[in-house]
Amino acid sequence: MRSSSRDTSKGILHETKGKVKETTGKIFGNVSLEAEGKAEKIAGKVQKNVGKAEKNIEDDLEKDTSRHGKY
């Protein structure tokens, strides 16, 4: 598995876990769990977007390499 795929997958996982924690915190009035969930959700979004950016770079490099030969 490529690094970009790993980052994207892990980011989605953290984003989902964060949403669950945030919602659970809201339901039970647990402010710290809600805040922890928000933070994990944001970190997951960032990691997911890093993975997407890495994939775009990898794809561009592959296109460039296939057009011009290997470097």
Backbone atoms as SQL, in Angstrom:
CREATE TABLE atoms (id INTEGER PRIMARY KEY, chain TEXT, resi INTEGER, resn TEXT, atom TEXT, x REAL, y REAL, z REAL);
INSERT INTO atoms VALUES
  (1, 'A', 1, 'MET', 'N', 0.845, -1.174, 0.000),
  (2, 'A', 1, 'MET', 'CA', 0.000, 0.000, 0.000),
  (3, 'A', 1, 'MET', 'C', 0.892, 1.240, 0.000),
  (4, 'A', 2, 'ARG', 'N', 0.574, 2.170, -0.870),
  (5, 'A', 2, 'ARG', 'CA', 1.340, 3.410, -0.951),
  (6, 'A', 2, 'ARG', 'C', 1.108, 4.278, 0.279),
  (7, 'A', 3, 'SER', 'N', 2.061, 5.135, 0.509),
  (8, 'A', 3, 'SER', 'CA', 1.966, 6.066, 1.636),
  (9, 'A', 3, 'SER', 'C', 0.721, 6.940, 1.519),
  (10, 'A', 4, 'SER', 'N', 0.419, 7.369, 0.293),
  (11, 'A', 4, 'SER', 'CA', -0.751, 8.229, 0.098),
  (12, 'A', 4, 'SER', 'C', -2.040, 7.497, 0.452),
  (13, 'A', 5, 'SER', 'N', -2.124, 6.230, 0.079),
  (14, 'A', 5, 'SER', 'CA', -3.322, 5.436, 0.396),
  (15, 'A', 5, 'SER', 'C', -3.445, 5.216, 1.897),
  (16, 'A', 6, 'ARG', 'N', -2.301, 4.971, 2.539),
  (17, 'A', 6, 'ARG', 'CA', -2.295, 4.772, 3.993),
  (18, 'A', 6, 'ARG', 'C', -2.756, 6.037, 4.706),
  (19, 'A', 7, 'ASP', 'N', -2.212, 7.175, 4.284),
  (20, 'A', 7, 'ASP', 'CA', -2.598, 8.440, 4.918),
  (21, 'A', 7, 'ASP', 'C', -4.079, 8.727, 4.712),
  (22, 'A', 8, 'THR', 'N', -4.560, 8.490, 3.506),
  (23, 'A', 8, 'THR', 'CA', -5.975, 8.725, 3.230),
  (24, 'A', 8, 'THR', 'C', -6.849, 7.817, 4.084),
  (25, 'A', 9, 'SER', 'N', -6.510, 6.536, 4.142),
  (26, 'A', 9, 'SER', 'CA', -7.297, 5.576, 4.931),
  (27, 'A', 9, 'SER', 'C', -7.266, 5.905, 6.417),
  (28, 'A', 10, 'LYS', 'N', -6.075, 6.187, 6.932),
  (29, 'A', 10, 'LYS', 'CA', -5.959, 6.522, 8.355),
  (30, 'A', 10, 'LYS', 'C', -6.695, 7.822, 8.663),
  (31, 'A', 11, 'GLY', 'N', -6.623, 8.765, 7.734),
  (32, 'A', 11, 'GLY', 'CA', -7.321, 10.032, 7.929),
  (33, 'A', 11, 'GLY', 'C', -8.824, 9.845, 8.016),
  (34, 'A', 12, 'ILE', 'N', -9.364, 9.010, 7.131),
  (35, 'A', 12, 'ILE', 'CA', -10.801, 8.725, 7.157),
  (36, 'A', 12, 'ILE', 'C', -11.176, 8.053, 8.474),
  (37, 'A', 13, 'LEU', 'N', -10.341, 7.121, 8.925),
  (38, 'A', 13, 'LEU', 'CA', -10.598, 6.430, 10.190),
  (39, 'A', 13, 'LEU', 'C', -10.619, 7.415, 11.359),
  (40, 'A', 14, 'HIS', 'N', -9.607, 8.283, 11.433),
  (41, 'A', 14, 'HIS', 'CA', -9.542, 9.254, 12.535),
  (42, 'A', 14, 'HIS', 'C', -10.699, 10.251, 12.456),
  (43, 'A', 15, 'GLU', 'N', -11.044, 10.656, 11.248),
  (44, 'A', 15, 'GLU', 'CA', -12.159, 11.585, 11.086),
  (45, 'A', 15, 'GLU', 'C', -13.458, 10.952, 11.601),
  (46, 'A', 16, 'THR', 'N', -13.669, 9.692, 11.264),
  (47, 'A', 16, 'THR', 'CA', -14.870, 8.984, 11.709),
  (48, 'A', 16, 'THR', 'C', -14.876, 8.798, 13.223),
  (49, 'A', 17, 'LYS', 'N', -13.728, 8.376, 13.779),
  (50, 'A', 17, 'LYS', 'CA', -13.636, 8.216, 15.233),
  (51, 'A', 17, 'LYS', 'C', -13.906, 9.545, 15.929),
  (52, 'A', 18, 'GLY', 'N', -13.380, 10.614, 15.359),
  (53, 'A', 18, 'GLY', 'CA', -13.595, 11.934, 15.936),
  (54, 'A', 18, 'GLY', 'C', -15.062, 12.327, 15.936),
  (55, 'A', 19, 'LYS', 'N', -15.755, 12.034, 14.832),
  (56, 'A', 19, 'LYS', 'CA', -17.187, 12.342, 14.759),
  (57, 'A', 19, 'LYS', 'C', -17.964, 11.574, 15.825),
  (58, 'A', 20, 'VAL', 'N', -17.603, 10.300, 16.010),
  (59, 'A', 20, 'VAL', 'CA', -18.284, 9.478, 17.015),
  (60, 'A', 20, 'VAL', 'C', -18.042, 10.045, 18.416),
  (61, 'A', 21, 'LYS', 'N', -16.785, 10.370, 18.717),
  (62, 'A', 21, 'LYS', 'CA', -16.465, 10.927, 20.039),
  (63, 'A', 21, 'LYS', 'C', -17.178, 12.259, 20.256),
  (64, 'A', 22, 'GLU', 'N', -17.160, 13.099, 19.228),
  (65, 'A', 22, 'GLU', 'CA', -17.801, 14.408, 19.344),
  (66, 'A', 22, 'GLU', 'C', -19.302, 14.254, 19.614),
  (67, 'A', 23, 'THR', 'N', -19.949, 13.396, 18.859),
  (68, 'A', 23, 'THR', 'CA', -21.386, 13.168, 19.037),
  (69, 'A', 23, 'THR', 'C', -21.689, 12.565, 20.401),
  (70, 'A', 24, 'THR', 'N', -20.878, 11.599, 20.810),
  (71, 'A', 24, 'THR', 'CA', -21.063, 10.974, 22.122),
  (72, 'A', 24, 'THR', 'C', -20.910, 12.012, 23.230),
  (73, 'A', 25, 'GLY', 'N', -19.897, 12.863, 23.083),
  (74, 'A', 25, 'GLY', 'CA', -19.694, 13.927, 24.063),
  (75, 'A', 25, 'GLY', 'C', -20.882, 14.872, 24.141),
  (76, 'A', 26, 'LYS', 'N', -21.449, 15.218, 22.974),
  (77, 'A', 26, 'LYS', 'CA', -22.622, 16.102, 22.956),
  (78, 'A', 26, 'LYS', 'C', -23.816, 15.438, 23.635),
  (79, 'A', 27, 'ILE', 'N', -24.042, 14.167, 23.308),
  (80, 'A', 27, 'ILE', 'CA', -25.198, 13.446, 23.860),
  (81, 'A', 27, 'ILE', 'C', -25.133, 13.368, 25.382),
  (82, 'A', 28, 'PHE', 'N', -23.941, 13.063, 25.904),
  (83, 'A', 28, 'PHE', 'CA', -23.800, 12.857, 27.350),
  (84, 'A', 28, 'PHE', 'C', -23.322, 14.097, 28.101),
  (85, 'A', 29, 'GLY', 'N', -23.199, 15.210, 27.395),
  (86, 'A', 29, 'GLY', 'CA', -22.775, 16.438, 28.049),
  (87, 'A', 29, 'GLY', 'C', -21.335, 16.405, 28.524),
  (88, 'A', 30, 'ASN', 'N', -20.511, 15.598, 27.878),
  (89, 'A', 30, 'ASN', 'CA', -19.100, 15.467, 28.243),
  (90, 'A', 30, 'ASN', 'C', -18.286, 16.400, 27.339),
  (91, 'A', 31, 'VAL', 'N', -18.003, 17.588, 27.841),
  (92, 'A', 31, 'VAL', 'CA', -17.341, 18.619, 27.057),
  (93, 'A', 31, 'VAL', 'C', -15.944, 18.189, 26.615),
  (94, 'A', 32, 'SER', 'N', -15.212, 17.513, 27.489),
  (95, 'A', 32, 'SER', 'CA', -13.846, 17.112, 27.128),
  (96, 'A', 32, 'SER', 'C', -13.856, 16.051, 26.026),
  (97, 'A', 33, 'LEU', 'N', -14.795, 15.111, 26.067),
  (98, 'A', 33, 'LEU', 'CA', -14.893, 14.100, 25.011),
  (99, 'A', 33, 'LEU', 'C', -15.309, 14.750, 23.694),
  (100, 'A', 34, 'GLU', 'N', -16.208, 15.706, 23.778),
  (101, 'A', 34, 'GLU', 'CA', -16.635, 16.437, 22.582),
  (102, 'A', 34, 'GLU', 'C', -15.453, 17.180, 21.954),
  (103, 'A', 35, 'ALA', 'N', -14.660, 17.850, 22.791),
  (104, 'A', 35, 'ALA', 'CA', -13.488, 18.580, 22.300),
  (105, 'A', 35, 'ALA', 'C', -12.449, 17.628, 21.717),
  (106, 'A', 36, 'GLU', 'N', -12.238, 16.501, 22.395),
  (107, 'A', 36, 'GLU', 'CA', -11.297, 15.493, 21.894),
  (108, 'A', 36, 'GLU', 'C', -11.755, 14.988, 20.524),
  (109, 'A', 37, 'GLY', 'N', -13.049, 14.778, 20.387),
  (110, 'A', 37, 'GLY', 'CA', -13.602, 14.322, 19.118),
  (111, 'A', 37, 'GLY', 'C', -13.410, 15.337, 18.011),
  (112, 'A', 38, 'LYS', 'N', -13.654, 16.607, 18.319),
  (113, 'A', 38, 'LYS', 'CA', -13.456, 17.667, 17.322),
  (114, 'A', 38, 'LYS', 'C', -12.004, 17.701, 16.864),
  (115, 'A', 39, 'ALA', 'N', -11.091, 17.603, 17.823),
  (116, 'A', 39, 'ALA', 'CA', -9.665, 17.640, 17.490),
  (117, 'A', 39, 'ALA', 'C', -9.276, 16.450, 16.621),
  (118, 'A', 40, 'GLU', 'N', -9.766, 15.262, 16.972),
  (119, 'A', 40, 'GLU', 'CA', -9.429, 14.073, 16.188),
  (120, 'A', 40, 'GLU', 'C', -10.048, 14.149, 14.794),
  (121, 'A', 41, 'LYS', 'N', -11.243, 14.703, 14.711),
  (122, 'A', 41, 'LYS', 'CA', -11.910, 14.855, 13.418),
  (123, 'A', 41, 'LYS', 'C', -11.107, 15.790, 12.511),
  (124, 'A', 42, 'ILE', 'N', -10.651, 16.894, 13.060),
  (125, 'A', 42, 'ILE', 'CA', -9.857, 17.851, 12.284),
  (126, 'A', 42, 'ILE', 'C', -8.534, 17.226, 11.859),
  (127, 'A', 43, 'ALA', 'N', -7.874, 16.529, 12.788),
  (128, 'A', 43, 'ALA', 'CA', -6.607, 15.864, 12.459),
  (129, 'A', 43, 'ALA', 'C', -6.819, 14.826, 11.360),
  (130, 'A', 44, 'GLY', 'N', -7.931, 14.123, 11.414),
  (131, 'A', 44, 'GLY', 'CA', -8.246, 13.136, 10.389),
  (132, 'A', 44, 'GLY', 'C', -8.448, 13.774, 9.030),
  (133, 'A', 45, 'LYS', 'N', -9.136, 14.914, 9.004),
  (134, 'A', 45, 'LYS', 'CA', -9.344, 15.632, 7.739),
  (135, 'A', 45, 'LYS', 'C', -8.010, 16.068, 7.145),
  (136, 'A', 46, 'VAL', 'N', -7.139, 16.569, 8.005),
  (137, 'A', 46, 'VAL', 'CA', -5.818, 17.000, 7.538),
  (138, 'A', 46, 'VAL', 'C', -5.047, 15.816, 6.967),
  (139, 'A', 47, 'GLN', 'N', -5.019, 14.708, 7.699),
  (140, 'A', 47, 'GLN', 'CA', -4.285, 13.525, 7.247),
  (141, 'A', 47, 'GLN', 'C', -4.870, 12.997, 5.937),
  (142, 'A', 48, 'LYS', 'N', -6.184, 12.993, 5.823),
  (143, 'A', 48, 'LYS', 'CA', -6.844, 12.538, 4.598),
  (144, 'A', 48, 'LYS', 'C', -6.437, 13.425, 3.417),
  (145, 'A', 49, 'ASN', 'N', -6.415, 14.737, 3.634),
  (146, 'A', 49, 'ASN', 'CA', -6.050, 15.661, 2.564),
  (147, 'A', 49, 'ASN', 'C', -4.575, 15.567, 2.199),
  (148, 'A', 50, 'VAL', 'N', -3.731, 15.278, 3.180),
  (149, 'A', 50, 'VAL', 'CA', -2.311, 15.041, 2.888),
  (150, 'A', 50, 'VAL', 'C', -2.184, 13.829, 1.974),
  (151, 'A', 51, 'GLY', 'N', -2.920, 12.775, 2.281),
  (152, 'A', 51, 'GLY', 'CA', -2.904, 11.579, 1.444),
  (153, 'A', 51, 'GLY', 'C', -3.354, 11.867, 0.026),
  (154, 'A', 52, 'LYS', 'N', -4.405, 12.679, -0.113),
  (155, 'A', 52, 'LYS', 'CA', -4.893, 13.045, -1.445),
  (156, 'A', 52, 'LYS', 'C', -3.844, 13.860, -2.202),
  (157, 'A', 53, 'ALA', 'N', -3.185, 14.784, -1.506),
  (158, 'A', 53, 'ALA', 'CA', -2.147, 15.593, -2.141),
  (159, 'A', 53, 'ALA', 'C', -0.973, 14.722, -2.577),
  (160, 'A', 54, 'GLU', 'N', -0.577, 13.788, -1.711),
  (161, 'A', 54, 'GLU', 'CA', 0.510, 12.864, -2.069),
  (162, 'A', 54, 'GLU', 'C', 0.139, 12.046, -3.303),
  (163, 'A', 55, 'LYS', 'N', -1.100, 11.597, -3.369),
  (164, 'A', 55, 'LYS', 'CA', -1.555, 10.811, -4.519),
  (165, 'A', 55, 'LYS', 'C', -1.485, 11.645, -5.789),
  (166, 'A', 56, 'ASN', 'N', -1.914, 12.901, -5.716),
  (167, 'A', 56, 'ASN', 'CA', -1.845, 13.779, -6.886),
  (168, 'A', 56, 'ASN', 'C', -0.411, 13.968, -7.352),
  (169, 'A', 57, 'ILE', 'N', 0.499, 14.138, -6.408),
  (170, 'A', 57, 'ILE', 'CA', 1.914, 14.298, -6.755),
  (171, 'A', 57, 'ILE', 'C', 2.450, 13.018, -7.377),
  (172, 'A', 58, 'GLU', 'N', 2.132, 11.867, -6.769),
  (173, 'A', 58, 'GLU', 'CA', 2.578, 10.582, -7.316),
  (174, 'A', 58, 'GLU', 'C', 2.048, 10.384, -8.731),
  (175, 'A', 59, 'ASP', 'N', 0.773, 10.708, -8.947),
  (176, 'A', 59, 'ASP', 'CA', 0.178, 10.562, -10.276),
  (177, 'A', 59, 'ASP', 'C', 0.865, 11.468, -11.291),
  (178, 'A', 60, 'ASP', 'N', 1.131, 12.722, -10.886),
  (179, 'A', 60, 'ASP', 'CA', 1.817, 13.650, -11.784),
  (180, 'A', 60, 'ASP', 'C', 3.218, 13.157, -12.126),
  (181, 'A', 61, 'LEU', 'N', 3.922, 12.630, -11.130),
  (182, 'A', 61, 'LEU', 'CA', 5.267, 12.109, -11.380),
  (183, 'A', 61, 'LEU', 'C', 5.229, 10.908, -12.314),
  (184, 'A', 62, 'GLU', 'N', 4.240, 10.036, -12.139),
  (185, 'A', 62, 'GLU', 'CA', 4.113, 8.877, -13.020),
  (186, 'A', 62, 'GLU', 'C', 3.825, 9.307, -14.451),
  (187, 'A', 63, 'LYS', 'N', 2.942, 10.298, -14.625),
  (188, 'A', 63, 'LYS', 'CA', 2.635, 10.811, -15.960),
  (189, 'A', 63, 'LYS', 'C', 3.884, 11.401, -16.592),
  (190, 'A', 64, 'ASP', 'N', 4.599, 12.209, -15.804),
  (191, 'A', 64, 'ASP', 'CA', 5.805, 12.851, -16.313),
  (192, 'A', 64, 'ASP', 'C', 6.857, 11.813, -16.673),
  (193, 'A', 65, 'THR', 'N', 7.018, 10.808, -15.830),
  (194, 'A', 65, 'THR', 'CA', 8.001, 9.752, -16.072),
  (195, 'A', 65, 'THR', 'C', 7.633, 8.952, -17.311),
  (196, 'A', 66, 'SER', 'N', 6.356, 8.661, -17.488),
  (197, 'A', 66, 'SER', 'CA', 5.949, 7.870, -18.651),
  (198, 'A', 66, 'SER', 'C', 6.113, 8.666, -19.938),
  (199, 'A', 67, 'ARG', 'N', 6.002, 9.973, -19.877),
  (200, 'A', 67, 'ARG', 'CA', 6.189, 10.814, -21.062),
  (201, 'A', 67, 'ARG', 'C', 7.657, 10.995, -21.423),
  (202, 'A', 68, 'HIS', 'N', 8.494, 11.085, -20.423),
  (203, 'A', 68, 'HIS', 'CA', 9.890, 11.448, -20.655),
  (204, 'A', 68, 'HIS', 'C', 10.876, 10.344, -20.317),
  (205, 'A', 69, 'GLY', 'N', 10.410, 9.189, -19.968),
  (206, 'A', 69, 'GLY', 'CA', 11.313, 8.113, -19.570),
  (207, 'A', 69, 'GLY', 'C', 11.681, 8.238, -18.114),
  (208, 'A', 70, 'LYS', 'N', 12.262, 7.192, -17.596),
  (209, 'A', 70, 'LYS', 'CA', 12.614, 7.188, -16.167),
  (210, 'A', 70, 'LYS', 'C', 13.810, 8.083, -15.907),
  (211, 'A', 71, 'TYR', 'N', 13.799, 8.690, -14.730),
  (212, 'A', 71, 'TYR', 'CA', 14.921, 9.541, -14.311),
  (213, 'A', 71, 'TYR', 'C', 15.831, 8.773, -13.415);
